[in-house]
Every structure is written in structure tokens, then in C-alpha cells.
Amino acid sequence: MRQAGRYMPAYRKLRQRHSILDLCHHPELAAAVTLQPVERLGVDAAILFADILLPFEPLRLGLSFAAGEGPRIARPIEAVADVERLPSFNLEAELGYVFEAVRLARRALPADVPLIGFAGAPFTLASYAIEGGASRTFTKTKRFMYQAPDTWHLLLTKLAELVGGFLAGQARAGAQALQLFDSWVGCLSPEDYRTYVQPHSRRALQLAGAAGVPVIHFGTGTATFLEDFAAAGGDVISVDWRIPLDGAWTRIDGKAIQGNLEPAALLAPAAERDRQVRDILKRAGGRPGHIFNLGHGILPETDVAAVRAVVDLVHDA
Ligand code: CP3
């Protein structure tokens, strides 16, 4: 999950002097931010500081982050020709700074804290590329998908090859696990997931898995098609709070599971927050193959001390 971020004073301090893209582009800064949550929270693993949208720069889509509004894509994909003319590029040449951040973070982390590399899944990336930014309804994305299915599949094919190779490169640079973020895939019907998305996620996860490290397949809102989501691939299936962990676990074909605290529970009084944490642990029942995590990213309003308290509670349980 996003571990570093605006909820963390040390991160906000760095952000006063550097834009988010600045932090990503400078491997020594990205490595330093990667370490912040490990030191402050005592979490068991570090996730590389980067963003799923970084490949949009070499794709020439024009990426920026507007203060408080999230990502903006200056030249969104609108027409068939926009997909056909997407440039292919050399990963090392264009995104080598991410690989360098992996190497630096790996070197700086304690030996017993694994480093997780990541990328966006084809669907979630396509949704940003087509919407031009965040969306609640994914109207443009779905219109494109239905109106130009061949071009849609071409776009997702290109994105799957790109992120699969990007993930494998991060593993070669030293990432000990990989995570594929399909953050918005839950907006689809089960049938549309199978038709328009699953083959491409499968390809990306297959390319990532070939690198020989465990792969986490992250989604939210996947309760209605969890079997298909899990069947696309990944060694670990990440689920959100909309489904009880134990019920989800019976539906993912024996894979490991990650989740699934409601991020807003970190805003609750300590007693309620801790009750929800204990409930998840009870549903996991001490079985091997559970990664305790939030179901989605930490909200900027969150108190760092509340996150720390949850980490400590999980460790002591
Ligand atoms: O935790 C870490 O240190 C890892 C870094 C990380 C970032 N983005 C940095 C970031 C990770 C793992 C991501 C993934 C990411 N980025 C996802 C998938 C995970 C998820 O939350 O669903 C998505 C959808 C994005 C796209 C993105 N980047 C959005 C929607 C935003 C804006 C959100 C907001 O809160 O305004 C970003 C910006 C971003 N990327 C931030 C961070 C820490 C927050 C803002 C900032 O510094 O201004």
C-alpha cells in the first residue's frame, strides 16, 4: 500500500522542497522516502517510493500532479490513433531511475526488511490514460472499451507488456516481492472483467512472476468476481474491507491473502480501531499466508501514531 504519504510529517517536510515527481526522479530521495515508514512505523516490509503513473512520461501522455487534486494527464488517450501511435521505449533508458531507487533502497534497508517493487495493472493505467485523471464513474474508459474493443485490447496488450517488463526489471534490481495495483478494477461487472481485463492482467502477472519473486495482486471492490481476479495470477491476493477476510480466503484457490483493514478505521477511537484489527487477525486464525495490511491506501487525515499502534498490535497478537 502507499505507506509514505502526506499523513507522515517527515514526508510532508520533504514535499515542501520537492514535487512528487521530483522525489520519484531522484533515486537518492526516493530511497530515503522508502525508508521513512519502516523507521517510523516498524512495518515488516518496505514499498518502493514511486508511482504507478510514471510510465506515462515515456509514453508521452504528459503527467503532472496538481496540488490536492491528484494526477493530471495532459494528452489523454481519446482515439484509436492515440493507441496506435503510443511509443515503445527502452525501460532502462526511460525508467532506469526507478531501478536505481530499488538498488539504493535495498542497500539502505536492514537485511531483514524486504523491499516491494510495484506497477499499475493494465486496466487501472488505461483508466487514468483515458480519463485524463481521477474518475468516480470511469465513463470515458467504459465507452472506449465498448466502442473500440479491438483498440482497447491493443492498449491493454501494450500496457501488460510494459508493466510486466517493468516489474521484472525491479526484481532484477533487487526488489524481493512485486505488487501489481489494479486499484479501480472493482468498477467493472464480473463479465466485463473476464472479457476486457483478465487476459491482460494474466500476461502482466506472468511476466512479473517469471522474475522469480512472489507477486501480490492488488485490487479493490473485487468481491463480486474474486475467483476470476485470483485466477488472473499472483501468489498473494489483496482484498479490501468490503469482504470478510476468511470468506475471501476460501475463494482464491489456496493462494496467500493480503488485507484488509478499512483505512478509515485508523480515524476511529482506539477501541474501535483495535477491535477491527483483532477481528481480521481472528479471521486469519494464525494460518500461514496472511499479510496484514489496509484494504487501500492510508488517508492523508490519519495520525501516524494510530498507524504505529496498529503495527504494534499486529506484532504483539
Ligand atoms: O507508500 C509508498 O511509499 C509508495 C509510494 C506510492 C505512491 N503511489 C506515491 C504517491 C505507491 C505504491 C503509489 C501507487 C499508486 N499511485 C496507486 C495504486 C495504489 C492505490 O492507492 O490505489 C495509484 C492509483 C496511484 C496514482 C496516484 N498517485 C494518485 C491517485 C495520487 C493522488 C492521491 C492523493 O492522495 O491526492 C497519487 C499521488 C501520490 N503518489 C502520493 C504518493 C505518496 C500522494 C501525494 C503527494 O505527495 O502529493
Residues whose N, C-alpha, C, O or C-beta is under 5 A from the ligand:
A	BS01	CP3	M1 R2 Q3 A4 G5 I20 I47 L48 F49 A50 D51 I52 E69 G70 P71 F181 S183 G297
